[in-house]
Amino acid sequence: MPALAAVTASSLSLDAHVAAVSSPRHGAVATFVGMVRDHDPSVVGEVTHLEYSAHPDAEAVLARIVAEVEDAYGAVLAVTHRVGLLGVGDVAIVGAAGAGHRAQAFEACREAVERVKAEVPIWKREILADGSHTWVGLR
């Protein structure tokens, strides 16, 4: 069972994620922090905000993915993705993996984040400095 798997409009804490996966059994904790950047190579113009929205089932999908990755790597995971309007520099996703060894922790953290970005029904709208916007990741 995941230490933490959530979709929230609240600010994210790296420390809370690390604490959720830390254990005397773990020799390693690997983390990922995804932040809003001021550009997108596929868009002309400066990005000022991202607005994330999620399907009502997004948190359940995230929890399933996290549990599957935990089982596959023998790790404990904490992953949270934000929704709502985020500015440049705001944290959009935090992932942490605790495991017996660093390779397990790194691989589990990466696998979880990659799968969350690919599979969880969360969409983002990029808002540009000129007021225009574009949806990214609609599938």
N, C-alpha and C positions, 0 to 999 in steps of 0.2 A: 504494500500500500504506500502511495507516495507520501513523503513528508509534507509536501505542499504542492498543490496543482490548482491554480486559480486564475480567473479573469476578473480584473477589478478596475474601478475608476480612480482608486487611491494611489498615491505615490508609492514607489517600490523601494525596499530597503535591501541592499546587498547583505548587510550584517544579519538581518533576520533570515535570509535564505541560507547563509553559511551556518548559522546556529541550528537551523532545522535539519541539516544533514551531517552535522558534526557528531562524532561518537568516539569513545575510546578504542573501538574496533577499527576505525578508519585511519589509515596513514596518509590519506590525501583528500583534499577538497579542491575541485576545479570549478571555476565560475565563468559566467558569461554575462556581460551587461551590454544590451543593445540600446543605443541612444539615437535620438532624432538628429539627423545631419542637415546642413543648410543647402544641400544640392542633391540632385538625382541625375546621373549621367544620361538618362533617357529623356529628360525634360529640359527645355530651355527656360531658364529663369531661376531665381533664388527661392528656395523653399523656406517658408517662415513657420509653418505648422504642419503637423500631421493629425488627422482626425481618424481614430480607429473606432470601428463598430464591430460588433460580434453577433453571430447567430445565438439564439437562446441555448443551443446545445454545445456551444464552444467550450465551456468549462468541462463538460463530460468528455468531450473528445480529447481535450488536453490531458485530463486525468488518465484516460485509457492509454494514451501514448506514453505518458510518464511511467505508468505501471509496467507497460511492456518493455520499456528501456531498462527499468530497474531489474526486471527479471532476466533480461538478456545479458546484462553486465554485472549483476551481483552488486549493484550500487543502490544508494538512497538518493532520491532527487527532490529538489524543490524548484518549481518553475512557475512564474507568474507573468502574465501579459496584461498590459494596460489597455483600456479603452477610453475614449473621450478625446478632447482636444489637447495636444501636446505641443510645446514649443521646441525650438532648436535647443539641444542639450538635455532635454528631458529624457528620462529613462523609460523605454517602451517595453522591455522584456528583461527579466533576470532569471538566470538558470544557475543552479549549483548542484554538484554531484559529489557525494561522499562515498569513498570506496577504500578497500584495503591497500590499493596501490595506485600510483599516479596514472598509469596507462588506462586503467579501468575508469578512473574519475574523468580524465580528459575525454576519452571516447564516449562515455555515457553522456556527459554534458553536451558534447557536440551533436551526438545523435538525437538527443532530446530537442535541442534548439532547432536543428534542421527539420525534424519532423513536425514540430509545432508550426514553424513558418510555412511548411508545405501543406499540412493537413488540417489544421484547426481553422474553422470558418470565421476568420477575423479579416476584415478588409480595412484598407487605409485610403484616405483621401489626402493628397498632397495639396497644400494651399501655398500659392506663390506670392511673392512680394507685390506683383501687379494685380492681385485679387483673383486671378484665375485659379482653377483647381482641376485636378485630374484624379480619377480613381486608379489605384494600383492593386494588382493581385486578384482582380475579380476572376473567378473560375466558374 
